[in-house]
Each structure stands twice: as C-alpha cells, then as structure tokens.
Amino acid sequence: MVYEVATIEIKDGAAEAFEAAVKEAAPFFQRSRGCRGLKLERSVETPSRYFLVVTWDSVEDHMVHFRNAPEFQEWRRLAGPHMASPPQVEHHAVAFTAF
C-alpha cells in the first residue's frame, strides 16, 4: 500500500470552493482501480496549503491507471480552477507506526 501525498496551494479566497470541489470529486477517486480512500488536510500555519492524501494499492494504480482515466480529468476539472500552482506529488510508504 502506498500513499499519494499531493501538496496543493490554492488561490486566495478559494478555500470553501476548493473543499467543495474535492468532496464532489471524491467518487472519481473511490471508484478508481486500487484506490482505498482519501482525505484532505489543511495546514494550520499556512491555510492556503492543503494535503490530499490518497491510499492506493500501488504507485501504478495512481500513476498509470488513474492518471490515464477520465476520472483524473474530472478531478482536475473540478479542483484545478482553485489551485494557485500545480500540485507537488510524492508517494509514501509507512516505515514505522506507534500509538
């Protein structure tokens, strides 16, 4: 399992619209091959910065199957207008967990 972590800077005053767009786009992720869930986090120190964290079975499910599917275009159509710049995307794997 891998986590796609997309750092997204949004335009001034776009927080409400951006969050609504992500909620509307969630089903496009959820029905995509290998997608196990997603969450949207907002920076406390920098409120114009968001982190979209998507759980995938593999990097290939994200980078090949999702990115080449119509669902990706719908995600970008909904959320893209609120972004100040292209998202910065990394893939993470859990190295250690403690409770």
Secondary structure as UniProt FT lines:
FT   STRAND          2..10
FT   TURN            12..13
FT   HELIX           15..30
FT   TURN            33..34
FT   STRAND          35..42
FT   TURN            47..48
FT   STRAND          49..56
FT   HELIX           59..60
FT   HELIX           61..66
FT   TURN            67..68
FT   HELIX           70..79
FT   HELIX           80..82
FT   STRAND          88..92
//
